Amino acid sequence: MLFSTTTPEAKRVTLRQMLTGPRIARFPGAYTPLSTKLIAEQGFDGVYISGAVLANELGFPDIGLSTLPEVAQRAGQIARVTDLPALVDADTGFGEPMNVARTVQELENAGLAGCHIEDQFNPKRCGHLDGKAVVDLATATKRIRAATEARRDPNFLIMARTDIRGVEDLAAATDRARALVDAGADAIFPEAMADLSEFEAMRAAVDVPILANMTEFGKSQLFTAAQLEEVGVNMVIYPVTLMRSALGAMERVLATIAADGTQQAAVPEMLTRARLYELVDYHGYNQFDAGVFDFEVPGLHH
């Protein structure tokens, strides 16, 4: 009821433990607090919060238009309703190294378990689009150093994302990943790997956990969790899957109403009222209300 039953600090410990465990951690992308309940019910390990999805929900393309307060507020709303650790996309850190430092502290305050910061120029582009440009090594490593020095909780995960594979070869990507680890990154997010062998090469290049981005319509094939685990990937995200699914359903039901003059034909596909009430825990709130208010205050009638 209300919010998570555990603390942000405990979730950060959980995230670090799962990333060093033998099994790949699976993090579907949530863009609403309520959808975290569905993720938890299916036994997933955590919740991912995509910068692209947050931007899209505001009606923007993923080109760096979202601001730190917008991302921190929404990410915090999502993180606080689930016991699962939440990892958020912090884009380029929203500015220069001092801005990166502030970003990390705001995300800590918002209850996130970790974030990733990338090496693209600001404004950035979606990681699976062409025409990306990455910053030089010194700028990329300064961002990570600023992030690691700014955090107050040593268990808050600082993941470094590199987009260099989109503009250079695999060797450049593994070199950049090693340098980011040397700068203090706790984990590496190598964006737009071409195939499993490239994930395998990245695994061999660094001794920290690595993440695979299994986004639809992107540069990578949609490998299974088992395939990724086999080549040493520690965590897999499905960033836009739920938003694409939800928008597809919305588009179809609107077309039904437009064509039929009623939503009746689409009702069997909808979440029922009872199921929605279950997800938001109406029963728990009612019990709490009854326990607090259904008693007579002693001495009230004297």
Disulfide bonds with the S-S distance in Angstrom:
none
